[in-house]
Amino acid sequence: MTVKTYDVLIVGGGVSGTALLYELAKFTDLKSICLVEKYHELAQVSSKGSNNSQTIHCGDIETNYTLEKATVVKRAADMVRNYAIKLPEEERDQIIFKYPKMVLGVGEKETTFLRQRYDVFKELFPNLKLLEKEAIAEIEPNVVKINGVERPEALVALAATDEYTAIDFAALSKSFVKQVEKDTDKDIDIRLGTKVTEIKKVGDNHQVVTDRGTFEARFVVVCACGHSLLLAQQMGYGMNFSCMPMAGSFYFTPKVLNGKVYTVQNDKLPFAAIHGDPDVLVPGKTRFGPTALLLPMLERFNYKTIPEFFKVLRLDGAVFKVFWDLFKVKDIRNYILKNILFEVPYLRRRLFLKDARKIVPSLELKDVRFAKGFGGVRPQLIDKEQKQLLMGEAKITKPGIIFNMTPSPGGTSCLDNAEKDIQEIVKHLGCQFDEEAFKKALL
């Protein structure tokens, strides 16, 4: 039986995999590219709108980012915006959305922190504004006022009011594929409903075994979140990693915010701080979250991935030490215990209401509804050799193959991460990358 050989084969049809497909087809001279996706539709896991916060992260209001990190993240975000802005208006408006956004400081400690941060970041982000309480109220009245009366705490916000800040990553994924199919005469093979079970090195190439046949490629890139680590470890790669899947849950309220309102990150907590957002797929609602909980599955709501989680957990003394070191920190310990209670049906709304009132103090219990079926899983990796939790992006690069696991910051980095992968592909295959056309289109 003849096995078809491609120049590059991509595993995973989310926003990372489709971004790489787009860049390979548009900016390299490679002739044949295949993308395989186990679901019968693109972007059904982390890129699905209900499974993420629908935010274009650019580093201005994410207070856990240093200036150096924000510079890198801003470039990645600009690439996504530049791609979408150049699309026909009707297509663009289904992918990216303009909402005001801000990070809110409550109390003297947080407001002082944001004032200092503004002085450091304002040159990198010229559209960023420092807002006092009155200016915040003009954009987000429910953040400042309770029944028409100003809340008593000190308030300051860093805000951008005229930018594309929200995104439907699933729509973006489908747009990448649409552009490829429309504008290229290359051999592009999209195989949906095709689950990869094994990858084997055969000579200079790799064979990708699926439930619908075997394919071969000169280079393979796996963009399958936690499953990337599973496939890597099946080949004996990345054995020094363990996976800690963190699940996020959300809550809906009536529309109480006009845009995105983030809160200041606790630097002792390696998880996202609560924020409120318009949901681009659920009009007339504000979505609050996420909570954070360790769940023993590689995909939220997919219980078939529980056995796969235990394969990549690789539980041993090094993993226990990381868990213990995290649990020893009082803020983290309390956060973990509280987030466990967030999953208890009677308690969760009452507990979450207290956190959500930091953003909208007038919220009442009747306003808060658990967003059933919303929330995803982010595979945080543990470096067992260093005995520490990895917070940035993680990838395993070997000759002829790359495994992408946790791009940072999530889907926003899709085009930037694809560019990095292409650099490895160019080195290995000796193909051409039209950097000038790439920069003109995306930078």
C-alpha positions in Angstrom: 0.0 0.0 0.0 1.4 3.4 -1.0 1.8 6.0 1.7 1.4 9.6 0.5 4.3 11.8 1.5 3.9 15.5 2.2 6.4 18.3 2.7 4.8 19.2 6.1 2.0 17.5 8.0 0.3 19.4 10.8 -1.6 17.6 13.6 -4.4 19.7 15.1 -6.9 22.0 13.5 -7.1 24.7 16.2 -5.9 28.2 15.7 -2.2 27.2 16.1 -2.3 24.5 13.5 -4.4 26.5 11.0 -2.1 29.5 11.5 0.9 27.4 10.6 -1.0 26.0 7.6 -1.7 29.6 6.4 1.9 30.8 6.8 3.3 27.7 5.1 1.0 28.0 2.1 1.3 31.7 1.7 5.0 32.4 2.4 7.0 29.3 1.7 7.8 27.4 -1.5 6.7 24.1 -0.1 4.3 22.3 -2.5 2.3 19.8 -0.3 0.9 20.4 3.2 -1.5 18.2 5.1 -3.5 19.1 8.2 -5.3 16.4 10.2 -7.9 17.1 12.9 -9.6 14.4 15.0 -12.9 16.3 15.2 -15.2 16.7 12.2 -14.9 20.5 12.5 -12.0 22.8 13.0 -11.3 24.5 16.4 -13.3 22.4 18.7 -11.0 22.3 21.7 -9.1 25.3 23.1 -9.9 27.5 20.2 -13.7 27.1 20.5 -15.3 30.3 21.7 -16.9 28.9 24.8 -13.5 27.4 25.9 -11.5 30.6 26.2 -11.8 34.2 27.2 -12.0 35.5 23.6 -9.3 38.1 24.3 -6.5 39.5 22.1 -3.8 39.6 24.7 -1.2 42.3 23.9 0.5 42.8 27.3 -0.9 46.2 28.2 -3.5 45.2 30.8 -2.0 41.8 31.8 -0.2 42.8 34.9 1.8 39.6 35.2 3.7 40.5 32.1 7.1 42.3 32.3 7.9 45.0 29.8 10.1 42.5 27.9 7.3 39.9 27.8 4.8 42.5 26.8 7.0 43.6 23.9 7.0 40.1 22.5 3.3 39.6 23.1 2.3 42.9 21.5 4.1 41.9 18.3 2.1 38.6 18.3 -1.2 40.4 18.9 -0.4 42.9 16.1 0.0 40.1 13.7 -3.4 38.7 14.4 -5.1 42.1 14.2 -3.2 43.0 11.0 -4.4 39.7 9.4 -8.0 40.2 10.4 -8.2 43.9 9.5 -7.2 43.2 5.9 -10.1 40.8 5.4 -13.4 41.9 3.8 -15.4 43.8 6.3 -18.1 41.2 6.7 -15.6 38.5 7.4 -13.5 40.7 9.7 -16.5 41.6 11.8 -17.1 37.9 12.5 -13.6 37.4 13.8 -12.4 40.5 15.8 -14.4 43.0 17.8 -13.9 46.4 19.3 -14.6 46.8 23.0 -13.0 49.1 25.5 -10.7 47.3 27.9 -9.0 48.1 31.2 -7.2 46.7 34.1 -8.8 47.9 37.4 -6.9 48.7 40.5 -8.9 48.7 43.7 -7.5 50.1 46.9 -4.3 52.0 47.6 -1.9 49.2 47.0 -3.3 48.3 43.5 -3.8 51.9 42.4 -0.2 52.8 43.3 1.0 49.7 41.4 -0.9 50.7 38.3 0.3 54.3 38.4 3.9 53.0 38.5 3.2 50.5 35.8 1.7 53.1 33.5 4.9 55.1 33.6 6.9 52.1 32.5 4.5 50.8 29.8 3.1 54.0 28.2 5.9 54.3 25.6 5.3 50.8 24.3 1.5 51.3 24.4 0.8 54.9 23.3 -3.0 54.2 23.3 -2.9 53.2 26.9 -4.6 55.7 29.3 -4.4 56.2 33.0 -8.0 56.7 34.2 -9.1 58.1 37.5 -12.5 57.2 39.1 -14.5 59.7 37.1 -13.1 58.7 33.8 -13.6 55.0 34.6 -17.3 55.8 35.3 -17.7 57.3 31.9 -16.7 54.0 30.3 -17.9 51.5 32.9 -20.4 53.1 35.2 -21.3 49.9 37.0 -17.6 49.5 38.0 -17.7 52.8 39.9 -21.3 53.3 41.1 -23.7 51.4 43.4 -27.3 52.7 42.9 -25.8 56.0 41.5 -23.4 56.5 44.4 -19.6 56.2 44.0 -18.0 53.2 45.7 -15.7 54.3 48.5 -12.5 52.5 47.5 -9.7 54.2 45.6 -9.9 53.2 41.9 -7.5 53.6 39.0 -7.5 51.9 35.6 -5.1 51.4 32.7 -7.3 51.4 29.6 -7.5 51.3 25.8 -10.8 52.5 24.4 -10.5 52.2 20.6 -8.8 48.9 19.7 -9.8 45.4 18.5 -9.7 43.6 21.9 -12.0 40.5 21.4 -11.7 37.6 19.0 -13.5 34.4 18.0 -10.5 32.1 17.6 -12.6 29.4 15.9 -13.7 31.9 13.2 -10.1 32.9 12.8 -9.1 29.2 12.4 -11.7 28.8 9.6 -10.5 32.0 8.0 -6.9 30.8 7.8 -8.1 27.6 6.0 -10.4 29.6 3.7 -7.6 31.9 2.7 -5.3 28.9 1.9 -8.0 27.1 -0.1 -8.8 30.3 -2.1 -5.4 31.7 -2.8 -3.0 28.9 -3.4 -2.5 26.3 -6.2 -0.5 24.1 -3.8 -1.5 20.6 -2.8 -3.4 21.3 0.4 -5.0 18.4 2.1 -7.4 19.0 5.0 -8.5 15.8 6.7 -11.1 16.2 9.4 -12.4 13.4 11.5 -8.9 11.8 11.5 -7.4 10.9 14.8 -3.7 10.4 15.2 -2.8 7.4 17.2 1.0 7.2 16.7 3.9 9.0 15.1 7.0 7.0 13.9 10.3 8.1 12.5 11.0 6.3 9.3 14.3 7.1 7.7 14.6 10.9 7.2 10.8 11.2 7.4 8.0 10.7 9.9 5.0 8.5 9.5 1.7 9.6 11.1 -0.6 6.7 11.9 -4.3 7.6 12.1 -7.6 5.8 12.4 -8.1 6.6 8.7 -4.8 5.5 7.3 -1.1 6.3 7.5 0.6 9.4 6.1 4.2 10.4 5.7 5.9 13.8 5.9 9.3 15.3 5.6 8.4 17.5 8.6 5.6 17.1 11.2 4.3 19.8 13.6 1.9 18.7 16.4 -0.4 21.5 17.7 -2.7 19.4 20.0 -2.3 21.0 23.4 -2.0 18.3 26.1 -2.1 15.6 23.4 1.1 17.0 21.9 2.9 15.9 25.0 1.2 12.5 24.9 2.4 11.9 21.3 5.9 13.2 22.1 6.2 10.8 25.0 5.1 7.9 22.9 8.2 8.6 20.8 10.4 8.9 23.9 10.6 12.7 23.8 9.8 15.1 26.7 10.0 12.5 29.4 11.2 15.2 31.8 7.8 16.8 31.6 4.6 16.2 33.4 1.2 17.8 32.6 -1.0 19.6 35.1 -4.2 20.5 33.2 -5.8 23.6 34.7 -9.5 24.0 33.9 -11.3 27.4 33.9 -15.0 27.9 34.6 -17.1 31.0 33.9 -20.3 32.7 35.1 -22.8 34.8 33.2 -24.6 37.9 34.4 -26.8 40.4 32.6 -24.9 43.0 30.6 -23.2 45.0 33.3 -20.0 45.9 31.4 -19.5 47.7 28.1 -16.1 46.1 27.6 -13.3 44.0 29.1 -12.4 44.7 32.7 -9.4 42.8 34.1 -8.1 42.9 37.7 -4.6 43.1 39.0 -2.8 39.8 39.1 -1.5 38.4 42.4 2.1 37.7 41.6 2.1 34.7 43.9 -0.7 33.0 41.9 0.4 31.4 38.6 -3.2 31.5 37.3 -5.3 34.2 35.6 -7.0 36.9 37.7 -10.8 37.3 37.4 -12.1 39.5 34.6 -15.4 40.4 33.0 -16.0 40.3 29.3 -18.7 40.7 26.7 -19.1 37.3 25.2 -18.9 37.6 21.4 -21.1 34.5 21.0 -23.7 35.3 23.6 -25.2 38.8 23.1 -26.6 40.7 26.0 -24.5 39.0 28.7 -21.3 39.6 30.6 -19.1 36.6 31.2 -17.0 36.6 34.4 -14.1 34.3 35.2 -12.2 32.2 35.1 -11.9 30.1 38.1 -9.0 27.6 38.1 -9.1 23.9 39.0 -6.8 21.0 38.4 -8.9 18.4 36.4 -7.6 15.0 35.5 -8.4 15.2 31.7 -6.7 16.7 28.7 -9.9 18.2 27.3 -12.7 19.8 29.3 -16.0 17.8 29.2 -14.3 14.9 27.4 -14.1 12.1 29.9 -12.4 9.9 27.4 -9.2 11.9 27.9 -8.9 10.9 31.6 -6.7 7.9 30.9 -4.6 10.0 28.6 -4.1 12.5 31.4 -2.6 9.8 33.7 -0.2 8.8 30.9 1.3 12.3 30.7 1.0 13.0 34.5 3.9 10.6 35.1 3.4 11.0 38.8 6.6 10.7 40.9 8.5 12.4 43.6 9.4 15.4 41.4 5.8 16.0 40.6 4.8 15.7 44.2 7.4 18.2 45.2 6.0 20.8 42.7 2.5 20.2 44.1 3.8 20.5 47.7 5.8 23.7 46.9 2.7 25.3 45.4 0.5 24.2 48.3 3.0 25.6 50.9 2.3 29.2 49.7 -0.6 30.5 51.7 -2.1 32.5 48.8 -1.9 29.6 46.4 -3.2 27.1 49.0 -6.3 29.3 49.8 -6.8 29.9 46.1 -6.8 26.2 45.3 -9.2 25.4 48.2 -11.6 28.2 47.2 -11.6 27.1 43.5 -12.5 23.5 44.6 -15.5 25.0 46.4 -16.4 27.0 43.2 -17.3 23.6 41.7 -19.9 22.8 44.4 -23.3 23.7 42.9 -24.9 25.4 45.9 -21.8 27.3 47.1 -20.2 28.3 43.8 -22.4 31.2 42.9 -22.3 32.7 46.4 -18.5 32.4 46.6 -18.0 33.7 43.1 -20.3 36.7 43.7 -17.8 38.0 46.2 -15.0 38.0 43.7 -17.1 39.4 40.9 -18.2 42.4 43.1 -14.6 43.6 43.0 -15.4 44.6 39.4 -19.1 45.3 39.7 -20.0 45.9 43.3 -23.8 46.2 42.7 -24.1 42.5 41.5 -26.6 40.4 43.4 -26.8 36.6 43.7 -29.8 36.5 41.4 -27.7 38.1 38.6 -25.0 35.3 38.7 -25.5 32.1 36.7 -22.9 29.3 36.3 -22.0 29.1 32.6 -22.6 25.4 32.1 -20.6 24.0 29.2 -18.2 26.9 29.1 -14.5 26.7 30.0 -11.5 24.9 28.7 -8.3 23.2 29.9 -4.8 24.7 29.7 -2.0 22.1 29.9 0.5 23.6 32.3 3.7 21.7 32.2 5.9 20.6 35.1 9.7 20.4 34.5 10.6 17.3 36.6 14.3 18.0 36.3 14.0 21.5 37.6 11.0 20.6 39.9 9.0 23.6 38.8 5.8 24.7 37.1 6.4 26.2 33.7 4.4 29.3 33.0 5.4 30.3 29.5 5.2 28.5 26.2 6.5 25.0 25.9 7.5 23.1 22.8 9.7 20.1 22.1 11.8 20.4 18.9 13.5 17.4 17.4 14.9 16.8 13.9 12.0 16.8 11.5 9.3 17.2 14.2 7.9 19.9 16.6 5.4 19.4 19.5 3.6 22.6 20.5 1.9 22.3 23.9 1.2 25.6 25.6 1.7 28.7 23.4 1.8 31.8 25.5 -0.4 33.8 25.6 -2.7 31.2 24.1 -4.4 31.7 20.7 -3.1 35.3 20.4 0.4 33.9 19.7 -0.8 31.6 16.8 0.9 33.5 14.0 4.0 34.3 16.0 4.3 30.7 17.1 3.9 29.5 13.5 6.7 31.9 12.4 9.0 30.2 14.9 8.0 26.8 13.6 8.7 27.8 10.0 12.2 28.9 11.0 12.8 25.3 12.1 11.2 23.9 9.0 13.3 26.1 6.8 16.5 24.9 8.6 15.5 21.3 8.2 14.1 21.2 4.7 16.1 24.0 3.1 12.9 25.6 1.7 12.4 29.3 1.0 10.5 31.6 3.3 9.4 34.9 1.8 10.1 37.1 4.8 9.4 40.3 2.9 5.9 39.2 1.9 5.3 37.9 5.5 6.2 41.2 7.1 4.1 43.2 4.6 1.1 41.0 5.3 1.3 40.6 9.0 3.7 43.2 10.5 
